[in-house]
Amino acid sequence: MGDKLKTLYDEIGGQEMIDKLVDAFYPRVYADQELEPLFQGDIEEIKRKQRMFLSQFLGGPALYSQEFGPPAMKERHLAFEITPKRAQCWLDCMKEAFQEVGLDGTPAGKAFYDRLVQVAAIMVNSQDKENHGR
């Protein structure tokens, strides 16, 4: 490797770990009542795009941009009502997936998750509905 800096992509275990994480993550998303309405369509295509995005997001091959152009994730998700509650549910599913694949508790896993927390905050485009019936 010479003096090339290691990316988070390399540190977590590259595409193999991303594939494991995506496979652990999406069953949780589809089982979450808050998130499931946002994930309509072909799960395999959704997972494929997520794998490509995460590779690029972590400093690996820019697979997403090669096929779809700049990620512009906030703009691409504007059609979906992403509330603070949904962002937290997404992070909870991701945290569980991190635990399942063994990424939690590692320095690289923590750095990766911290970046996802920032992404989740950026994606919020709607407020939670007030529930006055409590």
C-alpha positions in Angstrom: 0.0 0.0 0.0 2.9 2.4 0.4 2.1 5.6 2.1 -1.5 5.8 0.7 -3.9 6.7 3.5 -6.3 4.0 4.5 -9.9 5.0 3.9 -12.9 4.0 6.1 -13.8 1.7 3.3 -10.6 -0.2 3.8 -10.7 0.0 7.5 -14.1 -1.6 7.9 -13.3 -4.4 5.4 -14.3 -3.0 2.0 -17.1 -4.2 -0.2 -17.5 -7.5 1.7 -18.4 -5.7 4.9 -20.7 -3.2 3.1 -22.5 -6.1 1.5 -23.0 -7.8 4.9 -24.2 -4.5 6.5 -26.7 -3.8 3.7 -28.0 -7.4 4.0 -28.4 -7.0 7.8 -29.9 -3.5 7.5 -32.8 -3.8 5.0 -34.8 -6.6 6.7 -34.9 -4.3 9.8 -36.0 -1.3 7.7 -38.8 -3.3 6.0 -39.9 -4.6 9.5 -40.0 -1.1 10.9 -43.6 0.4 10.8 -42.3 3.9 10.7 -39.9 3.3 7.8 -41.5 0.6 5.7 -43.8 3.1 3.8 -40.7 4.9 2.5 -39.1 1.8 1.0 -41.4 0.7 -1.9 -40.2 -1.1 -5.0 -37.6 -3.6 -5.7 -35.6 -4.3 -2.5 -32.7 -5.8 -4.5 -32.4 -2.6 -6.5 -32.6 -0.5 -3.3 -29.9 -2.6 -1.7 -27.7 -2.4 -4.9 -27.9 1.4 -4.8 -27.1 1.5 -1.1 -24.0 -0.7 -1.6 -22.8 1.6 -4.3 -23.4 4.7 -2.3 -21.7 3.4 0.9 -18.7 2.3 -1.1 -18.3 5.9 -2.4 -19.3 7.5 1.0 -16.5 5.6 2.8 -13.8 6.4 0.2 -14.0 3.3 -1.8 -14.8 3.1 -5.6 -17.2 5.8 -6.7 -19.7 3.3 -8.0 -22.8 5.4 -7.3 -21.5 8.4 -9.3 -20.3 6.3 -12.1 -23.9 5.1 -12.7 -26.1 7.8 -11.4 -24.1 11.0 -11.3 -23.4 13.0 -8.1 -25.1 11.4 -5.0 -27.1 14.6 -4.0 -28.8 12.4 -1.4 -30.9 15.1 0.2 -32.4 16.1 -3.2 -32.9 12.5 -4.2 -34.9 11.9 -1.0 -37.1 15.0 -1.1 -40.1 13.0 -2.4 -40.1 11.1 0.9 -41.4 12.5 4.1 -38.3 12.1 6.4 -39.1 13.2 9.9 -36.8 13.4 12.9 -38.5 10.2 14.2 -38.0 8.4 10.9 -34.3 9.5 10.8 -33.9 8.0 14.3 -35.6 4.8 13.4 -33.3 4.5 10.4 -30.3 5.0 12.7 -31.6 2.5 15.1 -31.9 -0.1 12.3 -28.4 0.8 11.2 -27.0 0.5 14.8 -28.6 -3.0 15.0 -27.1 -4.0 11.7 -23.7 -2.7 12.8 -24.0 -4.9 15.9 -25.0 -7.9 13.8 -22.0 -7.7 11.4 -19.5 -6.7 14.2 -18.8 -3.1 13.2 -19.9 -1.6 16.5 -17.2 -1.2 19.0 -14.4 -0.7 16.4 -12.9 2.7 15.8 -13.7 2.5 12.1 -17.2 1.4 12.9 -17.7 4.3 15.3 -16.4 6.8 12.7 -18.7 5.3 10.0 -21.7 5.4 12.3 -20.9 9.0 13.4 -21.0 10.0 9.7 -24.3 8.3 9.2 -25.7 10.3 12.2 -24.7 13.5 10.3 -26.4 12.2 7.1 -29.6 11.3 8.9 -29.8 14.8 10.3 -29.3 16.3 6.9 -32.0 14.2 5.3 -34.8 15.4 7.6 -37.2 17.4 5.5 -40.5 17.2 7.5 -41.5 17.6 11.1 -43.0 14.8 13.2 -46.8 14.8 13.3 -48.0 16.0 16.7 -49.8 13.3 18.6 -52.0 15.1 21.1 -53.8 11.9 22.1 -51.1 10.9 24.7 
